[in-house]
Amino acid sequence: MKEEYDIIIVGGGPAGSTSAFYAASKGVKVLLLDKRRDIGFPVRCAEGVGEAGLKEFMEPDPRWAVNKISTFRLVAPDGSKVTLKERECCYILDRRVFDYMLAGMAAEKGTEIMTRMYANGIIMEDGNVKGVTAEYLGKKFSIRSKIVIGADGVESRVGRWCGIKSNTILRDIESCAQVTISSKRIDSSFSDFYFGKNIAPGGYAWVFPKNKYIANVGVGISGIYSKNKSPLVYLDEFLKNHFPDASILTRIAGGIPCASPLNKIVNNGLMLVGDAAHQANPITGGGIINAMKAGRIAGRIAAEAVIKGDVTEKMLKKYPQEWNNSVGEINKRCYRIKKVVFRLSDRTLNRLARVLSEIPPEKLTLKDIFISALKKYPPIVIDAIKVFK
C-alpha cells in the first residue's frame, strides 16, 4: 500500500466497488478500503434487483443471479392476495459472489483493495479533505488522497466527519431482520410481499426464493415501531405462521435509510454514495442498483476532477446534479408516496386487495396498484404516474 492515492474509497459494497471501477477505468490511482474480513460478507441485504437496472451494467450470470422471478404476490392483512406478472423480471442474487465479482472488476482496472482496514478518521487541511486515517491489525496509517468517497453504508461516519449531516430521523429508518431458511413450503416461482400492522407496521415482510428449498425471509418496520417490538419478534411470528418447518441457515439484522435523498453529498475533496448518501428507494428500501448508478457517476466525475486538478465542491457538484437528473428526483417522489402508502389502514389494504384480486395477473401492473391505493391523494397520484413513467 502506498502513502498517497488519487482517490480513496471507504466501503467495498456495490457503491464502493462500482465507484472504484469507473474511477480506475480513467487511469487514476484508486485505493478501496473495507473494514470487513471479506468483501460482501456478512450479507445484509434481501438480494433482489430488477432486470433492467442490472443489465445497465452486465448480463446476469447464474453464478450470482441464482433465481429469476417475474410473478409477484402482494398479501393483504386478511390474507387476500393480489398476483401480478411483470414484463420486467427480478433476479435474486448471491450477494457474496456478486460483491466479489464487482470488487474483482475494479481490481482488474487497477484498484488496490485492502480488507480489514478500518477507516477511523479524515485528514483535513484548510477545510479540504486530504485522505483518511486507518488501522489494520493494530497498526495505524495515514493515507493521503485528492478525493475520498464515502461508501460506508447506513452507519456512515465519513460524511459526519466532514460536517455533512447524514443522520436519519427514526421514522425514516427501516429496522430490518432477515433469515435465510430451508423449507419445503418455498415456491421458487413467486416473490411474496406481506402487509399489515401486525405483520410489519410501517413496512412489509418479504419472501425472496433462491431456489425451491432456500429463501430469504425478512421483515422491515418503521423505526418508530421498533422501540415497542423488535423486528426479530415480528419475524419469528411470521416464520411460525408461514414456515413452521423452516431450518434457519443465517440470521441478520440492520437498518435501511428509507429517507428523502440528502441535500448535500459532496464537499471539497469528498463524495458520498449509496446508503451513505441515502440513495436507496424510499418505498422498497432496495439500494443495490441505485448504489451502482451513483457509483458510476461518482467514480467518473471523481476521476475527471483529479485529471483536471480541481477537486473543489464546485467541481464535484456535477455528481449530485447528474444523480438528481437521473434517479434523485424519482427518489424524492417515492419518498412522498411512501409517507402515504405506509399510513394506509389494514381495512383499506384489505378492501383494495379484494378489488384488485379480480384482475388477471397479466393485466395488472404495479402502476395500477399504486394509483388505486392513492386515488384519494391526487398530488401523490401524479407522483406515482411520473415515477412509473
C-alpha positions, 0 to 999 in steps of 0.5 A: 500500500502506498502513502498517497492515492488519487482517490480513496474509497471507504466501503467495498459494497456495490457503491464502493466497488462500482465507484472504484471501477469507473474511477480506475477505468480513467487511469487514476490511482484508486485505493478501496478500503473495507473494514470487513474480513471479506468483501460482501460478507456478512450479507445484509441485504434481501438480494433482489434487483430488477432486470433492467437496472442490472443489465445497465451494467452486465448480463446476469450470470447464474453464478450470482443471479441464482433465481429469476422471478417475474410473478409477484404476490402482494398479501393483504392483512386478511390474507387476500392476495393480489398476483401480478406478472411483470414484463420486467423480471427480478433476479435474486442474487448471491450477494457474496459472489456478486460483491466479489465479482464487482470488487474483482472488476475494479481490481482488474482496472487497477484498484488496490483493495485492502480488507480489514482496514478500518477507516477511523478518521479524515485528514483535513487541511484548510477545510479540504479533505486530504485522505483518511486515517486507518488501522489494520491489525493494530497498526495505524496509517495515514493515507493521503488522497485528492478525493475520498468517497464515502461508501460506508453504508447506513452507519456512515461516519465519513460524511459526519466527519466532514460536517455533512449531516447524514443522520436519519430521523427514526421514522425514516429508518427501516429496522430490518431482520432477515433469515435465510431458511430451508423449507419445503413450503418455498415456491421458487416461482413467486416473490411474496410481499406481506402487509399489515400492522401486525405483520410489519407496521410501517413496512412489509415482510418479504419472501425472496426464493433462491431456489425451491428449498432456500429463501430469504425471509425478512421483515422491515418496520418503521423505526418508530415501531421498533422501540415497542417490538423488535423486528426479530419478534415480528419475524419469528411470528411470521416464520411460525405462521408461514414456515413452521418447518423452516431450518434457519441457515443465517440470521441478520439484522440492520437498518435501511435509510428509507429517507428523502435523498440528502441535500448535500453529498459532496464537499471539497475533496469528498463524495458520498454514495449509496446508503451513505448518501441515502440513495436507496428507494424510499418505498422498497428500501432496495439500494443495490442498483441505485448504489451502482448508478451513483457509483458510476457517476461518482467514480467518473466525475471523481476521476475527471476532477483529479485529471483536471486538478480541481477537486473543489465542491464546485467541481464535484457538484456535477455528481449530485446534479447528474444523480438528481437528473437521473434517479434523485428526483424519482427518489424524492417522489417515492419518498412522498408516496411512501409517507402515504402508502405506509399510513394506509389502514389494514381495512383499506389494504384489505378492501383494495386487495379484494378489488384488485384480486379480480384482475388477471395477473397479466393485466395488472401492473404495479402502476395500477396498484399504486394509483388505486391505493392513492386515488384519494391523494391526487398530488401523490397520484401524479407522483406515482404516474411520473415515477412509473413513467 
